[in-house]
Amino acid sequence: MHNTNRDYDLICVGGGIMSATLALMLKLTDPKLKIIIFERLGSVAQESTKAWNNAGTGHSAFCELNYTPQDENGEVDISKAIDIFQQFERSKQFWSYLVEQKLIKDPQSFIHTIPHHAWVRGEKDVEFLKKRYEAMSSNFMFEEMKFSDKHEKLKEWFPLIMKNRSADEVMAATRMELGTGVNFGSLTEQYFKILEEQFEVPVLRNREVLDIDPDGPEDWSAKIKDRNTGETSYYDAEHIFIGAGGGALPLLQKVEIPEKDGYGGFPVSGQWLFCKNRETIEKHHAKVYSKAGVDAPPMSVPHLDARYINGKKELLFGPFAGFSTKFLKEGSILDLPKSIKLDNLPSMWGVFWHNLPLTSYLIEQVRMDHEDRVNDLKVFIKDANPDDWELKVAGQRVQIIKRDKEQGGVLEFGTDVVHSKDGKITALLGASPGASTAVHIMLEVLRIAFPEKIESEEYREKLNKMIPFWDKDVREDEAYFKKVQEKCSKNLELEVLH
């Protein structure tokens, strides 16, 4: 036991969108809760949440082809797309509530309307896109989706891509005007401002959580190092949430819970070409996603994106994969070797052995030079000038490696909430679609860590006001959902473009 007199209901590890979302949702529903947040860097929202370090897409499954796989009979399965759509709508409902409560003053500081397109070339892929469009547009969630294989129409949608195209090139695209671009860095900074100023939640920066140990039958104790002074101190809490991006796995491995065993991590860094020519930037107002190459992971789907970063319109193309043994952009090169333990060695080896094509893909990506990257860009912008584009290294992503009976281990591209049996320890591992679905993921954490709250009528009532569809499938009440969606668009100042 530590005589700290620093007892909290919840400690959040990490100053990104996940910790901020969880802390804010809890404080809005129960202001009496004592919460403290630790961030190892000098300011919040600097790793995966930072605008330059993620795709900045409001992931709604409008344009991401990997959410709609085709089975061996050629049928397109849209069930994952429906899930992702609903998850992002929950995020919008929460943001809309914050605007309504005047906690966020200017929605345009973090969200904009940017049409989402899926764009393919070649007869086989055009046929797939048409099937996907038919499957999706028959569902009310995607009923406003448009499809075209006519060059003239595509020129209206994304003129920059259609410039200098041969008239006989076979291609098609879908368009969703409900699409959004989100600056998750700006949003997260605003969350922390609300937490500190309105709710007096301590957000301690330059504090690294070194270890988490049991402290008596009920509590956990976090060992904290002040990175400025080198001093260590202890903070006790009933619940601890580890939402530290790539830093979550090494910390989770130190926690004495059996549920962590077998987990490993594979770090992949993202890189983007960003445009320096303002004239070119102004010619493109769309997010255009295409198909990933053979053996490429889902996160590598190439896309040309209009973005708003720090109040300025930008244009990015990518992502390109890089490799580093660091688990965080500001991490250590020893992160990967140190994460390999006896309990996850079979998982790690199984993943390596069964994912040799992925390994060779990464080697190819790492060997690329500027000319190679610009050649990939020229698939989208035929006359791209190499001098107009510069490489920017984005955030580190740590893909989850889990035990698997058949293969030893499997590599996953989603997000996992790993938790102790009693829900007192929760940790978030994984990457995409990440920030877009933070509200949905944190609702899952609430169910695991605070079931007694979720079951109380008073708490559910508050959640209903904040996120009307937090526990409902939108298909249960189409008319009400459309009403809620319209209200969100109005509050968030999102305009449907025609």
C-alpha positions as CSV (number, residue, x, y, z in Angstrom):
1,M,0.0,0.0,0.0
2,H,1.2,3.5,-0.8
3,N,0.3,6.5,1.4
4,T,-0.5,8.8,-1.5
5,N,-3.9,10.2,-0.5
6,R,-4.4,10.4,-4.2
7,D,-7.4,8.2,-4.7
8,Y,-9.3,8.4,-8.0
9,D,-12.2,6.7,-9.5
10,L,-10.4,6.5,-12.9
11,I,-6.9,7.0,-14.2
12,C,-6.6,7.5,-17.9
13,V,-3.2,6.8,-19.5
14,G,-2.5,8.8,-22.7
15,G,-3.5,12.2,-23.8
16,G,-5.2,11.2,-27.1
17,I,-8.8,11.1,-28.3
18,M,-9.6,7.8,-26.5
19,S,-8.8,9.0,-23.0
20,A,-10.4,12.4,-23.7
21,T,-13.6,10.8,-25.0
22,L,-13.9,8.4,-22.1
23,A,-13.2,11.1,-19.4
24,L,-15.6,13.6,-21.0
25,M,-18.5,11.1,-21.4
26,L,-18.1,10.1,-17.8
27,K,-17.9,13.6,-16.4
28,L,-21.0,14.7,-18.4
29,T,-23.0,11.8,-17.0
30,D,-21.5,11.8,-13.5
31,P,-19.6,15.1,-12.6
32,K,-18.7,13.7,-9.1
33,L,-16.3,11.1,-10.5
34,K,-12.6,11.8,-9.7
35,I,-10.6,11.4,-12.9
36,I,-6.9,12.1,-13.6
37,I,-5.1,11.8,-17.0
38,F,-1.4,11.3,-17.6
39,E,0.4,12.2,-20.9
40,R,4.0,11.4,-21.4
41,L,4.7,14.2,-23.9
42,G,4.6,18.0,-23.2
43,S,1.2,18.5,-24.8
44,V,-1.9,16.4,-25.6
45,A,-3.0,15.0,-29.0
46,Q,0.6,14.6,-30.4
47,E,0.7,11.0,-31.5
48,S,-2.0,9.2,-33.6
49,T,-4.6,11.8,-32.8
50,K,-2.5,14.7,-34.3
51,A,-4.0,15.9,-37.6
52,W,-0.9,15.1,-39.7
53,N,-0.6,11.6,-38.1
54,N,-3.9,10.1,-39.3
55,A,-6.2,10.0,-42.3
56,G,-8.5,12.7,-41.1
57,T,-11.5,10.9,-42.6
58,G,-14.8,10.6,-40.9
59,H,-14.9,6.8,-41.5
60,S,-18.5,6.0,-42.5
61,A,-17.7,3.1,-44.9
62,F,-18.8,5.3,-47.8
63,C,-15.5,5.1,-49.7
64,E,-13.4,2.4,-48.0
65,L,-13.7,-0.7,-50.2
66,N,-12.1,-3.0,-47.7
67,Y,-15.3,-2.8,-45.5
68,T,-17.4,-4.4,-48.3
69,P,-15.7,-7.7,-49.2
70,Q,-16.9,-9.9,-52.0
71,D,-17.5,-13.6,-51.3
72,E,-16.6,-16.6,-53.7
73,N,-20.1,-16.3,-55.3
74,G,-19.4,-12.6,-56.2
75,E,-21.9,-11.3,-53.5
76,V,-20.9,-8.1,-51.8
77,D,-21.2,-8.2,-48.0
78,I,-22.1,-4.8,-46.5
79,S,-22.5,-5.9,-42.9
80,K,-19.2,-4.4,-41.7
81,A,-20.0,-1.1,-43.6
82,I,-23.3,-0.9,-41.7
83,D,-21.5,-1.3,-38.4
84,I,-18.8,1.3,-39.3
85,F,-21.5,3.7,-40.5
86,Q,-23.5,3.4,-37.2
87,Q,-20.3,3.8,-35.1
88,F,-19.4,7.1,-36.8
89,E,-23.0,8.4,-36.5
90,R,-22.6,7.9,-32.7
91,S,-19.5,10.1,-32.8
92,K,-21.4,12.8,-34.7
93,Q,-24.3,12.6,-32.2
94,F,-21.9,13.1,-29.3
95,W,-20.2,16.1,-31.1
96,S,-23.6,17.6,-31.9
97,Y,-24.5,17.4,-28.2
98,L,-21.3,19.2,-27.2
99,V,-22.1,22.0,-29.7
100,E,-25.7,22.2,-28.5
101,Q,-24.4,22.5,-24.9
102,K,-22.0,25.3,-26.1
103,L,-19.0,23.2,-24.8
104,I,-17.7,23.4,-28.4
105,K,-18.2,26.8,-29.9
106,D,-17.2,26.3,-33.6
107,P,-17.8,22.9,-35.2
108,Q,-15.8,24.0,-38.3
109,S,-12.7,24.0,-36.1
110,F,-12.7,20.2,-36.4
111,I,-15.3,19.0,-39.0
112,H,-16.1,19.8,-42.6
113,T,-18.3,18.4,-45.4
114,I,-16.0,16.6,-47.9
115,P,-17.6,14.2,-50.4
116,H,-16.4,10.6,-50.2
117,H,-15.7,8.6,-53.3
118,A,-14.6,5.1,-54.1
119,W,-12.9,5.1,-57.5
120,V,-11.8,2.0,-59.5
121,R,-10.3,1.3,-62.9
122,G,-10.6,-1.8,-65.2
123,E,-13.7,-3.9,-66.1
124,K,-13.4,-6.3,-63.2
125,D,-13.2,-3.6,-60.5
126,V,-16.0,-1.5,-62.2
127,E,-18.2,-4.6,-62.1
128,F,-17.4,-5.0,-58.3
129,L,-18.1,-1.3,-57.6
130,K,-21.4,-1.5,-59.4
131,K,-22.5,-4.5,-57.3
132,R,-21.3,-2.7,-54.1
133,Y,-23.3,0.4,-55.1
134,E,-26.4,-1.8,-55.7
135,A,-26.1,-3.5,-52.3
136,M,-25.4,-0.3,-50.4
137,S,-27.8,2.1,-52.0
138,S,-30.7,-0.3,-51.4
139,N,-30.1,0.3,-47.7
140,F,-31.5,3.6,-46.3
141,M,-28.2,4.4,-44.6
142,F,-26.5,4.7,-48.1
143,E,-29.5,5.6,-50.2
144,E,-28.0,8.9,-51.3
145,M,-25.0,7.1,-52.8
146,K,-24.4,8.0,-56.5
147,F,-22.6,5.8,-59.1
148,S,-21.2,6.7,-62.5
149,D,-18.9,5.2,-65.1
150,K,-19.2,8.3,-67.3
151,H,-16.1,10.5,-67.7
152,E,-18.1,13.7,-67.8
153,K,-19.8,13.0,-64.5
154,L,-16.5,12.0,-62.9
155,K,-14.9,15.2,-64.1
156,E,-17.6,17.1,-62.1
157,W,-16.8,15.0,-59.0
158,F,-13.0,15.2,-59.1
159,P,-11.6,17.3,-62.0
160,L,-7.9,16.9,-60.8
161,I,-8.0,13.1,-61.2
162,M,-9.8,13.2,-64.6
163,K,-7.4,15.7,-66.2
164,N,-5.6,14.2,-69.3
165,R,-7.5,10.9,-69.2
166,S,-8.0,8.9,-72.3
167,A,-11.7,8.7,-73.3
168,D,-11.6,4.9,-73.6
169,E,-10.2,4.3,-70.1
170,V,-12.7,2.1,-68.2
171,M,-13.4,3.5,-64.7
172,A,-16.2,4.2,-62.3
173,A,-16.8,5.9,-59.0
174,T,-19.4,6.3,-56.2
175,R,-20.1,9.5,-54.4
176,M,-21.5,10.2,-51.0
177,E,-22.1,13.9,-50.3
178,L,-22.6,13.2,-46.6
179,G,-18.9,12.5,-46.3
180,T,-16.8,14.4,-43.8
181,G,-13.2,15.3,-43.0
182,V,-12.3,15.5,-39.3
183,N,-9.3,17.2,-37.6
184,F,-9.1,14.8,-34.6
185,G,-6.2,16.7,-33.1
186,S,-8.2,19.9,-32.9
187,L,-11.2,18.0,-31.5
188,T,-9.1,16.3,-28.8
189,E,-7.5,19.6,-27.7
190,Q,-11.0,21.0,-27.2
191,Y,-12.0,17.9,-25.2
192,F,-9.1,18.5,-22.9
193,K,-9.9,22.2,-22.6
194,I,-13.4,21.3,-21.5
195,L,-12.2,18.7,-19.0
196,E,-9.6,21.0,-17.4
197,E,-11.7,24.2,-17.4
198,Q,-15.3,23.0,-16.9
199,F,-14.7,19.9,-14.9
200,E,-11.3,20.6,-13.2
201,V,-9.9,17.2,-14.3
202,P,-6.1,17.2,-13.8
203,V,-4.3,16.5,-17.1
204,L,-0.7,16.0,-16.2
205,R,1.7,16.4,-19.1
206,N,5.3,15.1,-19.2
207,R,4.2,12.2,-17.0
208,E,5.1,8.7,-18.0
209,V,3.2,5.7,-16.4
210,L,6.0,3.2,-15.7
211,D,4.0,0.4,-14.1
212,I,0.5,-0.6,-12.8
213,D,0.2,-2.9,-9.8
214,P,-2.7,-4.1,-7.5
215,D,-3.0,-2.0,-4.4
216,G,-5.2,-3.9,-2.0
217,P,-8.3,-5.9,-3.0
218,E,-10.2,-3.0,-4.7
219,D,-7.6,-0.5,-6.1
220,W,-4.8,-0.3,-8.6
221,S,-1.7,1.8,-8.2
222,A,0.1,3.6,-11.1
223,K,3.8,4.4,-10.8
224,I,4.3,7.8,-12.5
225,K,7.6,9.4,-13.5
226,D,7.8,13.1,-14.0
227,R,9.9,13.4,-17.2
228,N,11.1,16.9,-16.2
229,T,12.4,16.1,-12.8
230,G,12.9,12.4,-12.9
231,E,10.9,12.0,-9.7
232,T,8.4,9.1,-9.3
233,S,5.1,9.1,-7.4
234,Y,2.1,6.8,-7.0
235,Y,-1.5,7.4,-7.8
236,D,-4.3,5.0,-6.7
237,A,-7.5,4.4,-8.6
238,E,-10.4,1.9,-8.7
239,H,-10.3,1.8,-12.5
240,I,-7.4,2.3,-15.0
241,F,-7.8,2.9,-18.7
242,I,-4.8,2.5,-20.9
243,G,-5.5,4.5,-24.1
244,A,-1.9,5.3,-25.0
245,G,-1.9,4.2,-28.7
246,G,1.3,2.3,-29.5
247,G,2.4,2.8,-25.9
248,A,-0.6,0.7,-24.6
249,L,0.9,-2.8,-25.3
250,P,4.3,-2.4,-23.4
251,L,2.4,-1.0,-20.4
252,L,-0.4,-3.7,-20.5
253,Q,2.4,-6.3,-20.5
254,K,3.4,-5.1,-17.0
255,V,-0.1,-5.4,-15.6
256,E,-0.7,-8.6,-13.6
257,I,-3.9,-9.8,-15.4
258,P,-4.0,-13.1,-17.4
259,E,-6.1,-11.6,-20.2
260,K,-3.0,-9.8,-21.6
261,D,-1.2,-13.0,-22.4
262,G,-0.5,-13.9,-26.0
263,Y,-0.9,-10.3,-27.3
264,G,1.8,-8.9,-29.4
265,G,2.2,-5.8,-31.6
266,F,3.6,-5.2,-35.1
267,P,4.5,-1.5,-35.7
268,V,3.9,0.1,-39.1
269,S,4.6,3.8,-39.7
270,G,2.5,5.8,-42.2
271,Q,3.9,8.3,-44.6
272,W,2.1,10.9,-46.8
273,L,2.9,12.9,-49.8
274,F,1.6,16.4,-49.2
275,C,1.1,19.1,-51.8
276,K,2.9,22.4,-51.6
277,N,1.2,24.0,-54.6
278,R,-1.8,26.0,-53.5
279,E,-3.3,26.1,-57.0
280,T,-3.4,22.3,-57.2
281,I,-4.8,22.1,-53.6
282,E,-7.7,24.3,-54.6
283,K,-8.6,22.1,-57.6
284,H,-9.6,19.1,-55.4
285,H,-12.4,19.0,-52.9
286,A,-13.0,15.3,-52.3
287,K,-11.7,12.2,-50.5
288,V,-11.1,9.6,-53.3
289,Y,-10.2,6.1,-52.1
290,S,-9.1,3.3,-54.4
291,K,-8.2,-0.4,-54.0
292,A,-5.2,-1.6,-52.1
293,G,-2.5,-3.5,-54.1
294,V,-2.1,-7.2,-54.0
295,D,-0.8,-8.4,-50.6
296,A,-1.1,-4.9,-49.1
297,P,-2.8,-4.5,-45.7
298,P,-6.2,-2.8,-45.6
299,M,-4.7,0.3,-44.0
300,S,-2.6,0.9,-47.1
301,V,-5.6,1.7,-49.4
302,P,-4.4,4.6,-51.6
303,H,-6.4,7.8,-51.4
304,L,-6.2,11.4,-52.5
305,D,-7.6,13.6,-49.7
306,A,-8.7,17.2,-49.3
307,R,-8.1,18.1,-45.7
308,Y,-8.5,21.0,-43.3
309,I,-5.5,21.3,-41.0
310,N,-5.1,24.3,-38.7
311,G,-7.7,26.3,-40.6
312,K,-6.0,25.7,-44.0
313,K,-7.1,23.5,-46.8
314,E,-4.4,20.8,-47.6
315,L,-4.0,18.0,-50.1
316,L,-2.5,14.6,-49.2
317,F,-1.8,11.4,-51.0
318,G,-0.9,8.0,-49.5
319,P,-0.5,6.3,-47.2
320,F,2.9,4.7,-47.8
321,A,4.2,2.3,-45.2
322,G,7.4,2.7,-43.4
323,F,9.0,0.4,-40.8
324,S,10.4,1.3,-37.4
325,T,10.7,-0.8,-34.3
326,K,9.2,2.1,-32.3
327,F,5.6,1.7,-31.1
328,L,5.1,5.5,-30.9
329,K,6.4,8.3,-33.1
330,E,8.2,9.6,-30.0
331,G,9.0,6.1,-28.8
332,S,12.2,4.0,-28.5
333,I,13.8,1.7,-31.1
334,L,13.7,-1.0,-28.4
335,D,9.9,-1.0,-28.2
336,L,9.4,-4.0,-30.5
337,P,12.2,-6.2,-29.2
338,K,11.2,-5.5,-25.6
339,S,7.6,-6.4,-26.3
340,I,8.5,-10.0,-27.3
341,K,7.8,-12.2,-24.3
342,L,7.5,-16.0,-23.7
343,D,3.7,-15.8,-23.6
344,N,3.4,-14.0,-27.0
345,L,6.4,-15.6,-28.9
346,P,4.2,-18.3,-30.6
347,S,1.7,-15.6,-31.7
348,M,4.5,-13.4,-33.1
349,W,6.2,-16.3,-34.9
350,G,2.9,-17.5,-36.3
351,V,2.1,-14.1,-37.7
352,F,5.5,-13.7,-39.3
353,W,5.3,-17.2,-40.8
354,H,1.8,-16.8,-42.2
355,N,2.2,-13.2,-43.4
356,L,5.3,-13.4,-45.6
357,P,3.6,-11.5,-48.4
358,L,3.0,-8.6,-45.9
359,T,6.6,-8.7,-44.9
360,S,7.8,-8.4,-48.5
361,Y,5.2,-5.7,-49.1
362,L,6.7,-3.7,-46.3
363,I,10.3,-4.2,-47.5
364,E,9.2,-2.9,-51.0
365,Q,7.5,0.1,-49.3
366,V,10.6,1.0,-47.3
367,R,12.8,0.8,-50.4
368,M,10.7,3.3,-52.3
369,D,12.2,6.7,-53.2
370,H,10.5,10.0,-54.1
371,E,10.2,9.0,-57.8
372,D,8.5,5.7,-56.9
373,R,6.0,7.5,-54.6
374,V,5.2,10.1,-57.3
375,N,4.7,7.3,-59.8
376,D,2.0,5.9,-57.5
377,L,0.5,9.4,-57.2
378,K,0.4,9.7,-61.0
379,V,-2.2,6.9,-61.0
380,F,-4.5,9.6,-59.5
381,I,-3.0,12.8,-60.9
382,K,-1.5,12.0,-64.3
383,D,0.6,15.2,-64.6
384,A,1.7,15.4,-60.9
385,N,4.9,17.5,-60.6
386,P,7.4,15.8,-58.2
387,D,8.6,19.2,-57.0
388,D,5.0,20.1,-55.8
389,W,5.0,17.2,-53.3
390,E,6.9,16.4,-50.1
391,L,7.0,13.4,-47.9
392,K,5.7,13.7,-44.4
393,V,6.0,10.9,-41.8
394,A,2.7,10.3,-40.1
395,G,2.0,8.4,-36.9
396,Q,3.0,4.9,-35.8
397,R,0.4,2.3,-35.8
398,V,0.7,-0.9,-33.8
399,Q,-1.3,-3.7,-35.4
400,I,-2.6,-6.3,-32.9
401,I,-1.2,-9.8,-32.9
402,K,-3.4,-12.4,-31.1
403,R,-3.1,-16.1,-30.3
404,D,-4.7,-18.4,-32.8
405,K,-5.2,-22.2,-32.3
406,E,-4.5,-23.0,-36.0
407,Q,-1.8,-20.5,-37.0
408,G,-0.2,-19.7,-33.6
409,G,-1.0,-16.1,-34.1
410,V,-3.0,-13.8,-36.3
411,L,-2.5,-10.2,-37.3
412,E,-5.6,-8.0,-36.8
413,F,-6.3,-4.6,-38.3
414,G,-9.2,-3.5,-36.0
415,T,-9.3,-2.4,-32.4
416,D,-9.5,-4.7,-29.3
417,V,-10.5,-3.7,-25.7
418,V,-8.4,-6.0,-23.5
419,H,-9.7,-6.1,-19.9
420,S,-9.4,-7.8,-16.6
421,K,-12.3,-10.1,-15.6
422,D,-13.7,-7.5,-13.2
423,G,-13.4,-4.6,-15.7
424,K,-11.1,-2.6,-13.4
425,I,-8.3,-2.5,-16.0
426,T,-9.2,-1.8,-19.6
427,A,-6.7,-1.2,-22.4
428,L,-7.2,-0.3,-26.1
429,L,-5.0,-2.1,-28.7
430,G,-5.1,-1.6,-32.4
431,A,-5.6,1.0,-35.1
432,S,-8.1,1.6,-37.9
433,P,-10.8,2.9,-38.0
434,G,-9.7,4.3,-34.6
435,A,-10.5,7.9,-33.9
436,S,-13.7,8.0,-36.0
437,T,-15.3,5.4,-33.8
438,A,-13.9,6.6,-30.4
439,V,-17.4,7.2,-29.0
440,H,-18.6,3.7,-29.9
441,I,-15.4,2.1,-28.5
442,M,-15.6,4.2,-25.3
443,L,-19.2,3.1,-24.9
444,E,-17.9,-0.5,-24.9
445,V,-15.3,0.5,-22.2
446,L,-18.2,1.9,-20.1
447,R,-20.1,-1.3,-20.4
448,I,-17.0,-3.3,-19.2
449,A,-15.7,-1.0,-16.5
450,F,-18.9,0.7,-15.2
451,P,-21.7,-1.8,-15.7
452,E,-23.6,-0.6,-12.7
453,K,-23.8,2.9,-14.3
454,I,-24.9,1.6,-17.7
455,E,-27.7,-0.4,-15.9
456,S,-29.1,2.6,-14.0
457,E,-32.1,4.3,-15.4
458,E,-30.7,7.8,-14.6
459,Y,-27.4,7.1,-16.4
460,R,-29.2,5.7,-19.5
461,E,-31.4,8.7,-19.7
462,K,-28.3,11.0,-19.8
463,L,-26.7,8.8,-22.5
464,N,-29.9,9.0,-24.5
465,K,-29.7,12.8,-24.6
466,M,-26.0,12.7,-25.5
467,I,-26.0,9.9,-28.0
468,P,-29.6,9.0,-29.0
469,F,-28.5,5.7,-30.7
470,W,-25.8,4.7,-28.2
471,D,-27.5,1.3,-27.5
472,K,-29.9,1.1,-30.5
473,D,-29.4,-0.1,-34.0
474,V,-30.4,2.6,-36.5
475,R,-32.5,0.0,-38.4
476,E,-34.9,-0.2,-35.4
477,D,-36.3,3.3,-36.1
478,E,-35.4,4.7,-39.5
479,A,-37.6,7.8,-39.2
480,Y,-36.2,8.8,-35.8
481,F,-32.6,8.2,-37.0
482,K,-33.1,10.4,-40.0
483,K,-34.4,13.2,-37.7
484,V,-31.4,12.8,-35.4
485,Q,-29.0,12.7,-38.4
486,E,-30.5,15.9,-39.8
487,K,-30.2,17.7,-36.4
488,C,-26.5,16.6,-36.2
489,S,-25.8,18.0,-39.6
490,K,-27.3,21.3,-38.7
491,N,-25.5,21.5,-35.3
492,L,-22.2,20.5,-36.9
493,E,-22.7,22.9,-39.8
494,L,-22.4,20.1,-42.4
495,E,-23.9,20.9,-45.7
496,V,-24.9,18.4,-48.3
497,L,-23.4,19.4,-51.6
498,H,-25.3,19.1,-54.9
